[in-house]
Amino acid sequence: MIICDHCKGNGYVKIRFEAEQAIDQCKVCDSQGHLDENKHYNQAWSGGVSDKLDNFYWGPPLDPESFKNYKIYPK
């Protein structure tokens, strides 16, 4: 079992816009807090010196600690 990097295992994410804050269900892990290792996800990370996300991957979840600025997205 892999903990969802998007919600950090909570099953929800805090969304902030200007002075307002809302709580929304995590769409990556379907509010479960963990990822299914047999499902495929859109993932991106920066591979160079800049923080620009320039590497993209569609597949089973990767280890987020191995990549700079790792992001995982719902289907």
C-alpha positions in Angstrom: 0.0 0.0 0.0 1.3 3.4 -1.0 0.2 6.5 0.9 -1.4 9.1 -1.4 1.1 12.0 -1.9 -1.6 14.4 -2.9 -3.6 14.3 0.4 -0.7 12.9 2.5 -3.0 10.0 3.6 -5.8 12.1 5.0 -8.3 11.5 2.2 -9.0 15.2 1.8 -7.2 18.3 0.6 -7.4 21.9 1.7 -8.0 24.3 -1.1 -7.1 28.0 -0.6 -8.1 30.8 -2.9 -7.3 34.4 -1.8 -8.7 34.7 1.8 -11.0 31.6 1.6 -10.3 28.1 2.5 -12.3 25.0 1.7 -11.9 21.2 2.3 -12.4 18.9 -0.6 -12.3 15.1 -1.0 -9.1 13.8 -2.6 -9.8 12.9 -6.2 -6.5 11.0 -6.7 -7.1 8.3 -4.1 -10.9 8.6 -4.0 -10.7 9.7 -0.3 -9.1 6.4 0.7 -5.7 7.9 1.8 -3.8 5.3 -0.1 -3.2 4.4 -3.8 -3.9 1.2 -5.5 -0.6 -0.2 -6.8 -2.4 -1.8 -9.8 -4.0 1.4 -11.1 -2.3 3.9 -13.4 -2.0 7.6 -12.6 -0.8 10.7 -14.3 2.4 11.8 -12.6 4.9 14.6 -13.2 8.2 15.9 -11.7 11.0 18.3 -12.5 14.1 16.7 -13.8 16.4 19.7 -14.1 17.6 22.7 -12.2 14.3 24.6 -12.6 11.1 23.8 -10.8 9.3 23.4 -14.1 7.5 20.0 -14.4 9.1 18.6 -17.5 8.9 14.8 -17.0 5.6 13.0 -17.3 4.6 9.4 -16.6 1.4 7.4 -16.9 1.6 4.2 -14.9 1.6 2.7 -11.4 2.5 5.1 -8.6 6.1 6.0 -8.2 8.0 6.8 -5.0 7.5 10.6 -4.5 10.6 11.0 -2.4 12.8 10.0 -5.4 11.7 12.9 -7.6 11.9 16.7 -7.3 8.5 18.5 -7.2 6.6 15.2 -7.7 2.9 15.7 -8.4 0.3 13.0 -8.9 -3.0 13.7 -10.7 -6.4 11.9 -10.9 -7.4 10.2 -14.1 
